[in-house]
Amino acid sequence: MADLLVRGLAEDVVRALKERAGAHGRSTEAEHREILVAALARPRRRSFAEVMAAMPDVGVDADFERESVGAGASGVFD
């Protein structure tokens, strides 16, 4: 594993990190690792098929058929 040294942090940031680590029962270093992992973790990419399968069933195809609009369609948006 690699080491990471962070310099030039404001004292209030260091204090907040120590408080957060204590609240989670971890060392400051372990808390820093957890924060980095959470911040940099990317969600798993879903395939197109998975995205399509997750779409809700909202009706049958006939529900989405176009109605023919003729000259007598005045008042459609009234």
Secondary structure, 3 states (H helix, E strand, C coil): CCCCCCCCCCHHHHHHHHHHHHHHCCCHHHHHHHHHHHHHCCCCCCCHHHHHHHCCCCCCHHHHCCCCCCCCCCCCCC
